[in-house]
Amino acid sequence: MHIVMKLSKMCNLRCTYCYEYDELSNKERMPLDGIEYFFKSLYSYASSRDKSFPIHLVFHGGEALLLPHEYLRKVCSLAAKYLKNNGINYDISVQSNLFKLSKKTLELLEELDIHLGISLDVFGDQRVDIVGRVSQDKVLDNLQHLLDSDVKFGAISVLHALNVDKAVKTFEFYQELGIRYRILPIHSNHETPPERMKHLLLSHHQTVEALQKVAKARFNCSSPIEVFPLDDYFQAAVRYLIDCEIGIYDPFDFEWALIVNTNGDVYPHGDAYVPIGLMGNLFHQPLSEILVSQAHTNATKVRMQRAETCRRCKFDRKCTQLSIAEAIPSERFYDEAGALQCLIDKPMIQFMVDEIQRSPDAQALLNLYQHQQQSIPQLLPL
């Protein structure tokens, strides 16, 4: 279970496509007493499941690393008090724009054993500071400091209309540095996109074309880095070819990702910040109570309805189904009859199937994956 905690919305950048854009000056932070209440209830929930139940805490913002170091220490101390000291399996990561990264911050991350997720598009110049200056030079300097440290990290690269033609060069950048990363496209089916984003939106065709080019470049590497979601598509293709199924994604049994707003309100990934997604408040209600509430049932039924698209697909139970069940509004495309369509994953999995079958080493490759376990992809590549 991934738990994305919006510790604060405050940020030192104003990235054009940021979905928290209107909140980036808000200095409010999660109250420590609320966090303690949540971690206590998280321990109770995890204990009722299985102490090996994996929990991934993600500190998010805004820019969470702008928060005082002592505050972050206290949050981690509370996690250790209720989770680590009671034998609960968990890890902590923090998402950062890498615009400001001091030696003390690196030491803090090492001290607290926090993994880092960096946001770096490499091309496109949409990650700007408060006065509109491109942040790239400072970020690249800090990336070198990060590479010289012992902090574990991965990256996210947003794919948009101004850098889609540089998708392969972005891969080559990360490949050369040995950094695994996730590609996050900005799609064009926003009903009413903010004016600042209209010039950045991609069609599904553009996205698929770019992902296929990156996949081909990756196939030509002798020791390729991990690239998500390409690795997810590849695994789904292998399952299809060896006739191996994974379980149906069922949030009634297992929540993949929860988004916790700064005030404690909790949502599923696909319906964050919208009324149907509000399931309760983790600063006032136990997690175990929320997950059996009527609000959770309502939010889950909506996701299960979306997942009916997967039941009609030949790759059903080969892929994780998350890109449909947990699709955010901008990732949903409906045909004229009102049926939800899978316009990225399905063609990409078919592409992987075709590429594998064309490979002279196809059978050896399939044998290698014959006994592979189900793998739910991470929300952040950490």
C-alpha positions in Angstrom: 0.0 0.0 0.0 1.3 3.4 -1.0 0.3 6.2 1.2 1.1 9.6 -0.3 1.1 12.2 2.5 0.8 15.8 1.4 2.9 17.2 4.3 2.6 20.7 2.8 1.7 22.3 -0.5 4.3 25.0 -0.2 6.8 24.9 -3.1 9.7 26.9 -4.5 8.8 26.2 -8.1 5.8 26.9 -10.3 5.8 24.1 -12.8 3.3 24.8 -15.5 1.5 21.5 -15.3 1.4 21.1 -11.5 -2.0 19.9 -10.3 -1.4 21.7 -7.0 -0.6 24.9 -8.8 -3.1 27.1 -6.9 -1.9 25.9 -3.5 1.8 26.3 -3.9 2.0 29.4 -1.7 0.1 27.7 1.2 2.5 27.2 4.2 0.1 25.0 6.1 1.6 21.6 7.1 0.2 18.4 8.5 -0.2 18.6 12.3 2.1 16.2 14.2 -0.8 15.1 16.5 -2.9 14.2 13.4 0.1 12.3 11.9 0.5 10.4 15.2 -3.2 9.5 15.3 -2.9 8.2 11.7 0.3 6.1 12.3 -1.3 4.6 15.4 -4.3 3.5 13.4 -2.1 2.4 10.5 -0.3 0.0 12.9 -3.6 -1.4 14.0 -4.7 -2.0 10.4 -1.4 -3.5 9.3 -1.4 -5.8 12.3 -4.8 -7.1 11.4 -3.7 -7.9 7.9 -0.2 -9.3 8.3 2.9 -7.8 9.9 4.7 -8.3 6.6 2.0 -6.2 4.8 4.2 -3.8 2.8 3.6 -0.1 3.5 5.3 2.7 1.4 5.0 6.1 2.9 5.6 8.9 0.4 6.2 12.4 1.7 4.8 14.7 -1.0 3.9 18.4 -1.6 4.6 21.0 -2.8 8.2 20.5 -2.0 8.4 18.5 1.2 12.1 19.1 1.6 11.4 22.8 2.3 10.0 21.7 5.6 12.2 22.1 8.7 14.5 19.2 9.3 13.3 18.8 12.8 9.7 18.5 11.6 10.7 15.7 9.2 12.7 14.0 12.0 9.6 14.0 14.2 7.4 12.6 11.5 9.9 9.8 10.9 10.2 9.2 14.7 6.4 8.8 14.9 6.5 6.3 12.1 9.3 4.3 13.9 7.3 4.5 17.2 4.2 2.9 15.8 5.5 0.9 12.8 9.1 -0.1 13.1 9.0 -0.7 16.8 6.0 -3.0 16.4 7.6 -5.1 13.5 5.6 -3.5 10.7 7.3 -3.6 7.3 7.5 -0.1 5.8 9.8 2.4 3.9 9.7 6.1 3.5 10.4 8.2 0.4 10.1 11.8 -0.4 9.4 13.5 -3.8 11.6 16.5 -4.6 12.1 18.9 -7.5 15.8 19.0 -6.5 15.9 22.8 -6.9 17.2 23.2 -3.4 19.4 20.4 -1.9 21.9 21.3 0.8 24.6 19.0 2.2 22.5 19.0 5.5 19.5 17.8 3.6 21.4 15.0 2.0 22.8 14.0 5.5 19.2 14.1 6.8 18.0 11.7 4.1 20.9 9.3 4.9 20.3 9.6 8.6 16.6 8.8 8.3 17.0 6.2 5.5 14.6 8.1 3.3 14.6 7.3 -0.4 14.4 10.2 -2.8 12.2 10.6 -5.9 13.4 13.5 -8.1 11.3 15.3 -10.7 13.4 16.1 -13.8 12.0 16.3 -17.3 15.4 17.1 -18.9 13.8 18.9 -21.8 10.8 21.2 -22.2 11.6 24.1 -19.7 8.3 23.9 -17.8 9.8 23.6 -14.4 10.3 27.3 -13.4 10.9 29.2 -10.2 8.5 31.7 -8.7 9.7 34.5 -11.0 9.5 32.3 -14.1 13.2 31.3 -14.4 14.0 27.8 -15.7 15.3 25.7 -12.8 17.4 23.2 -14.8 20.9 24.5 -14.1 20.5 24.4 -10.3 18.7 21.0 -10.5 21.6 19.5 -12.6 24.1 20.8 -10.1 22.2 19.2 -7.2 21.8 16.0 -9.2 25.5 15.6 -9.3 25.6 16.1 -5.5 23.0 13.4 -5.2 24.9 11.0 -7.4 27.9 11.5 -5.2 25.9 10.6 -2.1 24.6 7.3 -0.7 21.0 8.3 -1.0 18.9 5.9 -3.0 16.8 7.6 -5.6 14.8 7.3 -8.9 13.2 9.9 -11.1 10.0 11.1 -12.8 10.0 12.8 -16.2 6.8 14.5 -17.4 6.1 13.9 -21.1 4.3 16.8 -22.8 3.9 18.5 -26.2 7.1 20.5 -25.9 9.4 17.6 -25.1 7.7 14.6 -26.7 10.1 14.7 -29.6 13.0 14.4 -27.1 11.6 11.3 -25.4 14.5 9.1 -26.6 17.1 11.7 -25.7 15.6 11.8 -22.2 16.0 8.0 -21.9 19.6 8.3 -23.1 20.2 10.9 -20.4 19.0 8.6 -17.6 20.6 5.6 -19.2 24.0 7.2 -19.2 23.7 8.1 -15.5 22.2 4.7 -14.6 19.0 6.3 -13.1 15.7 4.4 -13.4 12.7 6.6 -14.1 9.0 6.8 -14.8 7.5 8.6 -17.8 4.4 10.6 -16.9 2.4 11.8 -19.9 0.1 14.8 -19.8 -3.0 13.8 -21.9 -5.3 15.9 -23.9 -8.7 14.8 -22.6 -9.0 17.4 -19.8 -12.6 18.7 -20.1 -11.5 22.1 -19.1 -7.7 22.3 -18.8 -6.2 25.4 -17.2 -5.1 27.9 -19.8 -1.5 27.5 -18.7 -1.5 23.8 -19.7 -3.3 23.8 -23.1 -0.1 24.0 -25.1 1.4 21.0 -23.3 -1.3 18.4 -23.8 -0.6 15.2 -25.8 -2.9 13.0 -27.8 -2.9 9.3 -26.9 -1.4 8.6 -30.3 1.6 10.9 -29.6 2.1 9.2 -26.2 2.1 5.7 -27.6 4.4 6.7 -30.4 6.9 8.2 -28.0 6.7 5.2 -25.6 7.4 2.8 -28.5 10.4 4.8 -29.5 11.8 4.7 -26.0 11.1 1.0 -25.8 13.0 0.3 -29.0 16.0 2.4 -27.7 15.9 0.5 -24.5 15.8 -2.9 -26.3 19.1 -1.9 -28.0 20.9 -1.4 -24.7 23.0 -4.2 -23.3 22.3 -3.2 -19.7 19.2 -1.1 -19.8 17.8 0.9 -16.8 14.3 0.3 -15.5 11.8 2.5 -17.3 8.2 2.6 -16.1 5.6 2.1 -17.3 7.5 0.2 -20.1 8.6 -2.5 -17.7 5.0 -3.0 -16.6 3.9 -3.4 -20.2 6.7 -5.9 -20.8 5.7 -8.0 -17.9 2.1 -8.0 -19.0 3.1 -9.1 -22.5 5.1 -12.0 -21.0 2.2 -13.1 -18.9 0.0 -13.1 -22.0 2.5 -15.2 -24.0 3.0 -17.8 -21.2 -0.7 -17.7 -20.3 -0.1 -16.6 -16.7 -2.8 -14.6 -14.8 -2.6 -12.2 -11.9 -5.4 -11.3 -9.5 -8.2 -8.8 -10.3 -7.4 -5.5 -8.7 -9.9 -5.2 -5.8 -9.7 -2.1 -3.6 -12.2 -3.8 -1.2 -9.3 -6.2 -0.4 -6.2 -4.2 -1.1 -5.8 -0.4 -1.7 -2.9 0.3 -4.0 -2.5 4.0 -3.2 -4.1 6.4 -0.8 -3.7 10.2 -1.2 -3.8 12.0 2.2 -4.4 15.7 1.9 -2.7 18.2 4.3 -5.9 18.3 6.4 -6.1 14.5 6.7 -8.8 13.9 4.1 -8.0 10.6 2.3 -8.8 9.7 -1.3 -8.0 6.9 -3.7 -5.4 7.7 -6.4 -7.8 8.0 -9.3 -10.3 10.3 -7.5 -8.2 12.5 -5.4 -9.8 15.9 -4.3 -13.2 15.1 -5.8 -16.3 14.5 -3.7 -16.9 10.8 -4.8 -13.3 10.0 -3.7 -13.5 11.4 -0.2 -13.4 8.4 2.1 -12.8 10.0 5.5 -10.2 11.8 7.5 -7.2 9.9 8.8 -6.5 12.5 11.6 -9.9 11.7 13.2 -11.0 8.2 12.0 -9.1 4.9 12.2 -7.9 3.6 8.9 -9.6 0.2 9.5 -12.9 2.1 10.0 -12.6 4.1 6.9 -11.8 1.1 4.7 -15.2 -0.5 5.6 -17.2 2.7 5.5 -20.0 3.5 3.1 -17.8 6.3 1.7 -15.1 3.8 0.9 -17.7 1.5 -0.7 -18.9 4.3 -2.9 -15.4 5.3 -4.0 -14.5 1.7 -4.7 -17.7 1.0 -6.8 -16.7 3.8 -9.1 -13.3 2.3 -9.6 -14.6 -1.3 -10.1 -17.0 0.1 -12.7 -14.0 1.6 -14.6 -12.2 -1.8 -14.3 -15.0 -3.5 -16.3 -13.1 -2.2 -19.3 -10.3 -4.6 -18.3 -12.7 -7.6 -18.2 -13.4 -7.1 -21.9 -9.7 -7.0 -22.9 -7.6 -9.9 -24.1 -4.9 -8.7 -21.7 -7.3 -8.9 -18.7 -5.4 -10.2 -15.6 -2.2 -9.9 -17.5 -1.7 -6.3 -16.6 -2.3 -4.7 -13.2 -5.4 -2.9 -14.3 -4.4 0.2 -12.3 -4.2 2.5 -15.3 -7.9 2.0 -15.8 -9.3 1.5 -12.3 -7.1 4.2 -10.8 -7.0 6.5 -13.8 -7.2 10.2 -13.0 -9.8 12.2 -15.0 -7.3 13.4 -17.6 -6.3 9.8 -18.3 -9.9 8.6 -19.0 -11.2 8.5 -22.6 -14.7 7.5 -23.4 -16.0 6.6 -26.9 -19.2 7.9 -28.4 -21.2 5.2 -26.6 -19.8 6.3 -23.3 -17.5 3.2 -22.9 -14.2 3.8 -21.2 -11.3 3.0 -23.6 -7.7 1.8 -22.9 -5.8 3.8 -25.4 -2.3 3.6 -23.9 -1.7 0.3 -22.1 -3.5 -2.0 -24.6 -1.6 -0.9 -27.7 1.7 -0.8 -25.7 1.2 -4.3 -24.4 0.5 -5.5 -27.9 3.6 -3.7 -29.1 5.6 -5.6 -26.5 4.1 -8.9 -27.5 5.0 -8.2 -31.1 8.6 -7.2 -30.2 9.1 -10.3 -28.0 7.8 -12.6 -30.7 10.1 -11.0 -33.3 13.1 -11.6 -31.0 15.4 -14.6 -31.9 15.8 -15.1 -28.1 12.0 -15.1 -27.5 11.7 -18.6 -26.0 14.7 -18.1 -23.6 13.1 -14.8 -22.5 9.8 -16.4 -21.8 11.5 -19.2 -19.9 13.2 -16.6 -17.8 9.9 -15.1 -16.8 8.0 -18.4 -16.4 7.9 -18.3 -12.7 7.7 -14.5 -12.2 5.6 -13.3 -9.3 2.9 -10.6 -9.6 4.3 -7.2 -9.3 2.2 -4.1 -8.5 4.0 -1.1 -10.0 5.1 1.7 -7.7 3.4 5.1 -7.8 6.8 6.6 -7.6 10.0 5.0 -8.9 11.8 4.9 -5.6 
